[in-house]
Amino acid sequence: MLNVANIVDRLREIMDDESVNQLRDEMNSYHVADLADIFQELKPEERLQCFKVLNVDKAADLVEYLPPQMQVELLGDIDEEVASRIINKLPHDAAADVLGDMEEDESETYLDKLPQKFSEEVRELLAYNEDTAGGLMNPAVITVNVGMSVQDVLNGIRQRAQEDNMELYYIYVTDKQSHLLGVLSLRKLLTSPVSAKVEDIMTTDIVKLHVDDYNDFIVDEFMKYQYNALPVVDLYNRLKGMVTWDDVHDLFEEETTEEIYQSSGISTEAIDEDEILTGNLINAVRARTPWLFITLIGEFLAVQVSNHFNHTVAALPLVAVFMPLLAGLGGNIGTQSITLMVRGLSTGELTLNSAFHHILRECAVGLLIGTIFGLIVAGVTFGWQHNIELGVVVGVAMTINMTMATVIGTLTPFGLKAINVDPAIASGPLIATTIDVIGLTIYFTLVSTFLVKTFV
Amino acid sequence: MLNVANIVDRLREIMDDESVNQLRDEMNSYHVADLADIFQELKPEERLQCFKVLNVDKAADLVEYLPPQMQVELLGDIDEEVASRIINKLPHDAAADVLGDMEEDESETYLDKLPQKFSEEVRELLAYNEDTAGGLMNPAVITVNVGMSVQDVLNGIRQRAQEDNMELYYIYVTDKQSHLLGVLSLRKLLTSPVSAKVEDIMTTDIVKLHVDDYNDFIVDEFMKYQYNALPVVDLYNRLKGMVTWDDVHDLFEEETTEEIYQSSGISTEAIDEDEILTGNLINAVRARTPWLFITLIGEFLAVQVSNHFNHTVAALPLVAVFMPLLAGLGGNIGTQSITLMVRGLSTGELTLNSAFHHILRECAVGLLIGTIFGLIVAGVTFGWQHNIELGVVVGVAMTINMTMATVIGTLTPFGLKAINVDPAIASGPLIATTIDVIGLTIYFTLVSTFLVKTFV
């Protein structure tokens, strides 16, 4: 394991000594993925100093590993000529990402400086929606035609060796109009006789993406088919580029973050999830308030329920103290059920076909746990207040409450899925509030029916 | 998009017609990743019928995409000879996974039937802990030595074309004692002159795994360095195998599931997360009760707090009805903060260095949202009860409660991280309970200080 803190300390010492050569040797000796971790820990001005001593190839490699904000910050602060040489070394998709995050006049300056072909291809990428395969793909792919032999293909690849921005995963077979006809894996290429014809060894059952496919679909396709790269075609099946696994990597992490955020009622629709954590305060507030408002409305309902039984509380104030206990455990076990169902539906481990089985199963789990906790609560309450009726009522309320919470937590995600709504929006807050309202109604009904009458 | 439900209906019709040839054609025409989705929807006996018509190569491909339970079920139900031919077609790591999930006498039967070399290598894999690189790796890698030329390597690969179980990502360079000396990417191999020597074009800065490295470390390394495969070495740097991205795929999904489960207080330490969703009921109960018990203890504390202010409630029963409102919103906003911090620390977007900044930021967010909600609650309460003191007390309690909840939700994950405890265990339930206890104390103190005195 790399000790980032130690390295940062050493780098700071070298910077204090102003020994540029030592800093250059040190910086160029790390893997760019490690450098990205190190940069995360440096102050902006230290980052700039360290970035300047990197050679152009290493700097370009590193840029791909940095978060967007840092990319723009560093490239904006160094000499424009150097920045443009670094951008020129990036794969097209990475270059488009970097330029897309800059102010328009800044990115135009760089686009004008770049070689014409590269600049045109990057402009084409910038025209696609950045949340689609078009915005994600690298247009620089190796294409061959059906008539070529394995030896021709190998020679062709060797000739293109100089092009730094070329990624090599699969060889795509196209006709003269760029229509995608087949895919050739490097494995197949390397294990077939050199005289074999491309058309005889290519795969024609092609899993492909369309330029307009959205990120979440792309992630699903990669997770399902487990390829390292997928070709991207337009409406007419013309090959436009390739999306590679490392692009999907980051998307996958983003999708997961969105799923986790949604589960605790942080809305990611209007606000980018980077913004919520580190952007301006107003965006953070905007992302967090919608579900809080829904909770507020729901809890006012809970207030009305409690208020409806105000005479019960007045007659026996002690019953009020059990409210947080019931709400807390109901909310907790209900959230567990939603989490299990939402995640199961998201990974595909659960499907609507098995809904009935899982609803029954969760009911059983809820009833089992509810009974255990009901007994404990009844026992503790009796031991504390020496009132058997109170113990029984609180215990029974606990059992019903927890069972009901698991049922709601299980039914809601399946219900949403059945009407084609993303179950992830069945977020914890909404369900917790529903459980509060129903749970309190049950509790106070029990109390006023069985308890207050015996007392008053 | 594939319409799985339609395909399943068609397959059922074909099976009803008992036209085996049509079923064979239909089944063998799908991509194995699609077949895996289809199998998920079929009943066990239908699954078996469909599996039997697949040719051996396709069946072996499919097995890799199926969940462990289904692998064992299908291979156990078909003819033993066929099953053993399918297993023989699997990559070593997949074969070890399948055999590892079987009963020992069953797996021994297959191991005896397999070719000796394959069987020995699989036995070696079975000896590693399945949660480590040793248990995950494929030992069949292509190795070359430093003195070879590119042409030699290409010829070598072509000669090994017949070995189905060989995966091709990187070429590893070793000495005669199998010590790992360098790595050669296929890209480098294909773009270098055929006469170039391996030692001149190989990379010697090698990112590698150790046989004893655990799954979570492996996932982190893959996410960080973004390679498609990493070599695995033993204590003496001898090459033992290779872990590929598609192995890590599933691990990554598992790790994410664990993170999500933990956040809602489902414990994944003793029970495998597959078991929680679909295994026996007792395991589901065992995974879910530990944090519920902690909630129970915490909420009994909340009960004590409320009970301590019993005279206040007796004097003014109305104040009790606001308890769920305060607890609900405090819990909700607090959970948002924990979720943001735990996820940020997990993806590396947040570090301890930036803790102070984020704690301040979250305090500001909490105070801002708390003030908005405090004002609303004060207004609504006043409008409802026409009691200005009550409105002010409930509103102020709401503001303090929500601010306090964000602070606790932010401090706890950073605090745990600082003492080297996984912040993911700062799970929602624990914090929600803490917030309940502190929030009720603040509320009842405000009520008894400012409100009940004016009334009584």
Interface residues (C-beta under 8 A of the other chain):
Chain A: H31 A33 D37 Q40 E41 Y65 P67 L154 I157 R158 R160 A161 E167 L168 L186 R187 L190 T191 S192 P193 D205 V207 M223 K224 Y225 Q226 N228 W245 D246 H249 F252 E253 T256 T257 E259 I260 Y261 S263 S264 G265 I266 D274 I276 L277 T278 L281 A284 V285 R288 T289 W291 L292 T295 L296 G298 E299 F300 A302 V303 S306 N307 N310 V313 A314 P317 L318 A320 V321 F322 M323 P324 L325 A327 G328 L329 G331 N332 I333 T335 Q336 I338 T339 L340 R343 G344 T347 G348 E349 L350 T351 N353 H358 R361 A364 V365 L368 I369 I372 F373 I376 V377 V380 G428 P429 A432 T433 D436 L440
Chain B: H31 A33 D37 Q40 E41 Y65 P67 L154 I157 R158 R160 A161 E167 L168 L186 R187 L190 T191 S192 P193 D205 V207 M223 K224 Y225 Q226 N228 W245 D246 H249 F252 E253 T256 T257 E259 I260 Y261 S263 S264 G265 I266 D274 I276 L277 T278 L281 A284 V285 R288 T289 W291 L292 T295 L296 G298 E299 F300 A302 V303 S306 N307 N310 V313 A314 P317 L318 A320 V321 F322 M323 P324 L325 A327 G328 L329 G331 N332 I333 T335 Q336 I338 T339 L340 R343 G344 T347 G348 E349 L350 T351 N353 R361 A364 V365 L368 I369 I372 F373 I376 V377 V380 G428 P429 A432 T433 D436 L440
